[in-house]
C-alpha cells in the first residue's frame, strides 16, 4: 500500500486564455469620399495630375468630367506651370460602305510611363493612341479651315470654309477658347477669303492669300493686332500669279521676323521682311528641300523632303540632315495611293510639339494589297550639336488605323 503523501495528483489540462474582446469602434465621424471635397480642393489636386490620366478620371462621375473640362482647371494648371501641349488631329473617313465620309476629331493619348526607344531597336507597343474627342464637348474649329492659328489656348480661324456644308469665301474671324470650349467673334477682315494662310508673331497675326486680288490695292495681305483688335493692310505679293487663286499659298511660317511663304510647285517661293515691309524671292537653295511638310521650332525650319528629315541653315543657305532619325526609315511609306483629293503618296506632317519635333505619317497596314492604313507618330527631342541637330527619338508607334481612302485634314498642337 502506497502512502497517501507519495501519490501524485492527476494533471489537469491547461486551459487556453480567453480571446481578447473585439476592439470597440471609435467614436469618429464617417470618412468623407473624394467626390464630396470642395471643388477648389479637387481642382488643385487635378492640376497636379498628368493629363494622360484624365480620360479614366472622367469616367468616375459627371462632376469630375465637368471639372476636367472647365476653365478653372486650365487656370490652375497655368498658375502651377503644369500646362502641356496636347495634339488634336482631324481625320475624314467612313466606317461603313456606301456612306459619306465625315470628319472625326481625335486627341493623342500618351500613356504614363511610356516605353522609350534608344534609336537602335524597336521596343514593344508604347500604348499611345488617338482617342476620339468626347461628344459632350463643343465642336472644335472647322476641320477644313486651313487659316488656323494657335496662340496659347486660343485657336483663331480666318475666313472660309466655315464648315462642311458652307464652303464659301468669308471675311469672318472667330476664336475658339480651349479653356472653356466656347466661341466668340472678332472684327472681320478687309477681304473675303477661302483657304487662306496665316502665322503669328509678337501678338500680331499675318493672313495672306485665299482670295483673288488682281489689283495691288486690294487687301491680299493683312495683319491683325491682337492687343488693339484692329486690321491693317500690308503690301501684297508682287507676283500676280500668286495672288490669283485661293490655294496658291500652301503654308507660311515666321523665322527671325521674316515670313517664309511656300507656294505651289509651279510658282516661286517668297520671303517677306516684317521690319522692312519688303518682299524678296526665296533663294534657290531654300526651295530645293522646302516641301509642304515643314514647321518652325525655335526659329529653325524643319522639313521632310525626298525621304529625308532636314533643317535649314540660314548662315550657309543649305539644308542639312537631322541626325539620329535613321531608324524611322525602316517604317516609312512608299505609298502610291491616290486619296479623294487627288494627292499621290503618303501623308507626312511635321509639328512643333512644345519645342519637340512631332512626325506624323501613314503606311499600309500590311504589305501587298491592304484596305487599311496605319497612322504612325513619333516624338523627337532636338539637341544642337556642332552646328547641327541631333534627334533623340522618345517614342514612335502606330496610334490609329483608318481606311486607305481616308483624308488627313487638320493637326493642332494646343497648350492645355
C-alpha positions in Angstrom: 0.0 0.0 0.0 1.4 3.3 -1.1 1.3 6.1 1.4 -1.0 9.0 0.6 1.7 11.6 0.7 3.5 9.7 -2.1 0.6 9.6 -4.5 0.8 12.4 -7.2 -2.5 14.1 -8.1 -3.6 13.7 -11.7 -2.5 16.6 -14.0 -5.3 18.8 -15.3 -5.3 20.0 -19.0 -4.0 23.6 -19.3 -6.8 26.0 -20.2 -6.1 28.5 -23.1 -6.6 32.1 -22.2 -9.8 33.5 -23.4 -9.6 35.5 -26.7 -9.4 39.3 -26.3 -12.6 41.1 -26.8 -13.2 42.7 -30.2 -12.0 46.3 -30.4 -14.7 48.8 -29.7 -15.5 51.1 -32.7 -14.0 54.6 -32.2 -16.4 57.4 -31.9 -15.3 59.1 -35.2 -17.3 60.6 -38.0 -17.7 58.6 -41.2 -14.8 59.2 -43.7 -15.7 61.6 -46.5 -15.4 60.4 -50.1 -13.1 62.2 -52.6 -16.2 63.3 -54.5 -17.5 65.3 -51.5 -14.5 67.6 -51.3 -14.9 71.2 -52.3 -14.3 71.9 -56.0 -11.3 74.2 -55.3 -9.5 71.4 -53.5 -10.4 68.9 -56.2 -9.2 71.3 -58.9 -5.9 71.8 -57.1 -5.5 68.0 -57.0 -6.4 67.5 -60.7 -4.0 70.3 -61.7 -1.1 68.2 -60.4 -2.0 65.0 -62.2 -0.7 64.3 -65.7 -3.4 64.8 -68.4 -2.9 61.3 -69.6 -4.9 60.1 -66.6 -7.8 62.5 -67.3 -9.8 60.1 -69.6 -10.1 57.5 -66.9 -10.8 60.1 -64.2 -13.6 61.5 -66.3 -15.4 58.1 -66.1 -15.8 58.4 -62.3 -18.6 60.9 -62.2 -20.3 63.7 -64.1 -18.8 66.2 -61.6 -15.3 65.0 -62.3 -15.9 65.2 -66.0 -17.2 68.7 -65.7 -14.2 69.8 -63.7 -11.7 68.3 -66.1 -13.1 70.4 -69.0 -13.5 73.6 -67.0 -11.7 76.9 -67.5 -10.9 76.9 -63.8 -8.7 73.8 -64.2 -6.7 75.4 -67.0 -6.2 78.5 -64.8 -5.0 76.3 -62.0 -2.6 74.4 -64.3 -1.3 77.7 -65.8 -0.6 79.0 -62.3 1.2 75.9 -61.2 3.1 75.6 -64.5 1.8 72.2 -65.3 0.3 73.0 -68.7 1.3 70.7 -71.6 0.9 70.5 -75.3 -2.0 68.4 -76.4 -2.3 67.2 -80.1 -5.6 67.3 -81.8 -6.0 65.6 -85.2 -8.9 65.6 -87.6 -9.3 62.6 -90.0 -12.1 62.2 -92.5 -13.3 58.7 -93.4 -16.3 56.4 -93.4 -16.6 53.2 -91.3 -19.5 51.8 -93.4 -19.9 51.1 -97.1 -21.9 53.4 -99.2 -21.9 56.2 -96.6 -20.3 59.6 -97.0 -17.1 60.2 -95.1 -17.3 62.5 -92.1 -14.6 64.4 -90.2 -13.6 62.9 -86.8 -11.6 64.7 -84.2 -9.0 62.8 -82.1 -6.6 63.7 -79.3 -3.3 62.0 -78.7 -3.4 59.9 -75.5 0.2 59.4 -74.2 0.3 56.5 -71.8 2.0 57.3 -68.5 5.5 55.8 -68.1 5.6 55.0 -71.8 8.2 52.7 -73.2 11.1 54.6 -74.8 13.3 53.6 -77.7 17.1 54.1 -77.8 17.0 54.8 -81.6 18.6 51.4 -82.4 16.0 48.8 -81.6 12.2 48.9 -81.7 10.6 48.0 -78.4 7.1 46.8 -77.7 4.0 48.9 -78.2 4.1 52.2 -76.4 0.3 52.2 -75.7 0.0 55.7 -77.1 -3.3 56.1 -79.1 -5.5 58.6 -80.9 -8.7 58.7 -78.9 -12.0 60.3 -80.1 -12.8 63.7 -78.7 -15.8 63.3 -76.3 -19.1 64.1 -77.9 -20.2 66.2 -75.0 -17.5 68.7 -75.8 -18.5 71.6 -78.1 -17.3 71.2 -81.7 -13.7 72.2 -82.3 -12.6 74.5 -85.2 -13.8 73.6 -88.7 -11.6 70.8 -89.9 -11.3 72.3 -93.5 -10.2 75.7 -92.3 -6.5 76.0 -93.3 -6.1 79.5 -91.9 -6.0 78.4 -88.3 -3.6 79.9 -85.8 -2.9 78.9 -82.2 -1.8 81.3 -79.5 -1.6 79.6 -76.1 -5.0 78.1 -75.5 -6.8 80.1 -78.2 -7.4 79.0 -81.8 -8.1 81.7 -84.4 -10.0 80.8 -87.6 -9.9 83.2 -90.5 -12.4 83.2 -93.4 -13.9 80.2 -95.2 -14.7 77.4 -95.5 -16.9 77.9 -92.5 -17.9 74.3 -92.1 -18.5 71.2 -94.1 -21.8 72.4 -95.6 -20.8 76.0 -96.2 -17.7 76.2 -98.3 -17.5 79.8 -99.5 -15.4 82.9 -99.2 -15.9 84.8 -95.9 -14.3 87.7 -94.1 -15.4 86.3 -90.7 -13.0 85.8 -87.9 -13.7 83.6 -84.9 -11.6 82.5 -81.9 -12.1 79.2 -80.0 -11.2 79.2 -76.3 -9.9 75.8 -75.4 -10.1 76.6 -71.7 -13.9 76.8 -71.6 -14.7 75.3 -75.0 -16.5 78.5 -76.3 -16.5 80.6 -79.5 -16.5 84.3 -79.8 -16.4 86.7 -82.9 -13.7 89.2 -83.8 -13.7 92.1 -86.2 -13.9 90.9 -89.8 -11.1 91.0 -92.3 -10.9 93.6 -95.1 -11.0 90.8 -97.7 -13.2 87.7 -98.0 -11.0 84.6 -98.1 -11.2 80.9 -98.8 -8.3 78.6 -97.6 -6.1 81.4 -96.6 -2.7 81.0 -94.8 -1.7 82.6 -91.5 1.1 82.8 -88.9 1.6 84.7 -85.7 4.4 86.7 -84.2 4.6 89.2 -81.3 0.8 89.3 -80.7 0.2 90.0 -84.4 -1.4 87.6 -86.9 -0.5 87.7 -90.5 -3.0 86.4 -93.1 -2.5 86.2 -96.8 -3.9 84.5 -99.9 -7.2 82.6 -100.1 -8.6 85.3 -102.5 -8.2 86.8 -106.0 -6.5 90.2 -105.9 -5.8 91.5 -109.3 -5.1 94.9 -108.0 -2.2 95.7 -105.7 -4.5 98.0 -103.7 -6.7 95.1 -102.6 -6.1 93.5 -99.1 -4.4 90.3 -100.3 -2.1 90.5 -97.2 -3.4 91.7 -93.8 -2.2 91.9 -90.2 -4.4 91.6 -87.1 -3.2 93.2 -83.9 -4.4 91.0 -81.0 -4.0 93.8 -78.5 -5.8 96.6 -80.4 -8.2 94.1 -82.2 -7.7 96.0 -85.5 -6.7 95.1 -89.0 -4.1 96.7 -91.2 -3.4 96.1 -94.9 0.2 95.1 -95.8 2.0 95.2 -99.2 0.7 92.4 -101.4 3.0 89.8 -103.1 4.5 91.3 -106.3 3.7 88.1 -108.4 0.2 88.3 -109.9 0.1 84.5 -110.3 0.5 84.1 -106.5 -2.5 86.4 -105.9 -4.8 84.7 -108.4 -6.2 81.8 -106.6 -7.4 80.6 -103.2 -4.8 77.8 -102.8 -1.7 79.3 -104.4 0.0 79.8 -101.0 0.4 76.4 -99.3 1.9 77.3 -95.9 3.7 80.2 -94.2 5.9 80.5 -91.1 7.8 83.1 -89.2 11.6 82.8 -88.8 13.5 85.8 -87.3 10.8 88.3 -88.2 10.6 87.1 -91.7 7.6 85.3 -93.2 8.6 82.4 -95.4 5.9 81.7 -98.0 5.7 78.2 -99.6 3.7 78.3 -102.8 2.6 75.8 -105.4 5.3 73.9 -107.2 5.0 75.9 -110.4 5.4 79.2 -108.6 8.4 80.8 -106.9 8.7 80.8 -103.1 8.9 84.1 -101.3 10.1 85.8 -98.1 8.5 88.9 -96.5 10.6 91.1 -94.2 8.2 92.3 -91.4 10.5 95.1 -90.3 11.4 96.4 -93.8 7.9 95.6 -95.2 9.5 94.2 -98.4 9.1 91.1 -100.5 12.0 89.1 -101.9 12.2 85.8 -103.9 13.4 82.9 -101.8 16.9 81.6 -102.5 17.1 78.6 -104.9 18.8 76.6 -102.2 15.9 77.1 -99.9 13.4 75.8 -102.4 15.3 72.6 -103.0 14.1 70.7 -99.9 11.3 73.0 -98.9 8.2 70.9 -99.1 4.7 71.3 -97.8 5.7 69.1 -94.8 7.6 71.6 -92.7 7.4 73.5 -89.5 9.3 76.1 -87.4 10.8 75.3 -84.0 12.8 78.0 -82.2 13.3 80.0 -85.4 14.6 77.0 -87.3 12.9 75.5 -90.3 12.5 71.7 -90.4 11.3 69.9 -93.5 10.6 66.4 -94.8 11.8 66.0 -98.4 12.8 63.0 -100.5 12.7 60.7 -97.6 14.9 62.9 -95.5 14.4 65.0 -92.4 16.3 68.2 -92.8 16.8 71.6 -91.3 17.7 74.9 -93.0 20.9 76.6 -92.0 20.4 80.3 -92.6 24.1 81.1 -92.4 25.2 78.7 -95.2 21.9 78.8 -97.0 21.8 75.0 -97.2 19.6 72.1 -95.9 21.3 69.7 -93.6 20.1 66.3 -92.2 18.7 65.9 -88.7 20.9 63.0 -87.4 19.7 60.2 -85.2 16.5 59.5 -87.2 17.8 56.7 -89.4 15.6 54.1 -87.5 12.5 55.8 -88.9 13.5 55.0 -92.5 12.5 51.4 -91.9 8.9 52.4 -91.2 8.4 55.0 -93.8 5.8 54.6 -96.5 6.3 54.2 -100.3 2.6 54.6 -101.0 1.4 55.4 -104.5 -2.3 55.5 -103.4 -4.3 58.5 -104.6 -6.7 59.9 -102.0 -10.0 61.6 -102.7 -8.3 65.0 -103.2 -6.0 63.6 -105.8 -3.0 63.7 -103.6 -0.5 61.0 -104.5 1.7 59.2 -101.9 1.6 59.1 -98.2 0.9 61.8 -95.6 3.8 63.2 -93.7 3.2 66.1 -91.2 5.8 67.9 -89.1 4.5 69.6 -86.0 6.1 71.9 -83.3 5.1 69.8 -80.3 6.0 72.0 -77.4 9.6 72.6 -78.7 9.9 69.0 -79.9 9.6 67.7 -83.4 6.5 65.5 -83.9 6.3 63.4 -87.1 3.0 62.0 -88.3 2.8 59.7 -91.3 0.7 56.9 -92.7 1.6 53.5 -94.0 -0.4 50.5 -95.3 -1.3 48.1 -92.6 0.5 45.2 -94.2 2.5 44.6 -97.3 0.7 43.9 -100.6 -2.9 44.7 -101.0 -4.5 46.2 -97.9 -7.7 48.2 -97.4 -6.4 50.0 -94.3 -3.6 52.3 -93.4 -1.9 52.8 -90.0 -1.3 56.3 -88.7 2.2 56.5 -87.2 3.5 59.1 -84.8 7.0 59.9 -83.4 8.2 62.4 -80.9 11.8 63.7 -81.3 13.7 65.8 -78.8 16.1 68.1 -80.7 19.6 68.9 -79.5 22.0 71.3 -81.1 25.4 69.6 -81.6 28.4 71.0 -83.5 26.4 73.4 -85.7 23.8 70.7 -86.5 20.8 68.9 -84.9 20.7 65.5 -83.3 17.3 64.0 -82.9 16.6 61.7 -79.9 13.5 59.6 -80.6 11.5 59.5 -77.4 8.9 57.1 -78.8 7.3 56.1 -82.1 4.3 53.8 -82.7 1.1 53.1 -84.6 -1.6 55.3 -82.9 -4.6 54.6 -85.2 -5.9 52.6 -88.1 -8.1 54.1 -90.9 -9.4 53.0 -94.3 -7.0 53.7 -97.1 -9.4 56.2 -98.6 -9.2 58.5 -95.6 -8.2 62.2 -95.7 -5.8 63.9 -93.3 -7.5 67.3 -92.5 -6.1 69.1 -89.5 -3.3 68.8 -86.9 -3.4 71.3 -84.0 -0.9 71.3 -81.0 -2.8 73.1 -78.3 -1.5 74.3 -74.9 -3.8 72.9 -72.2 
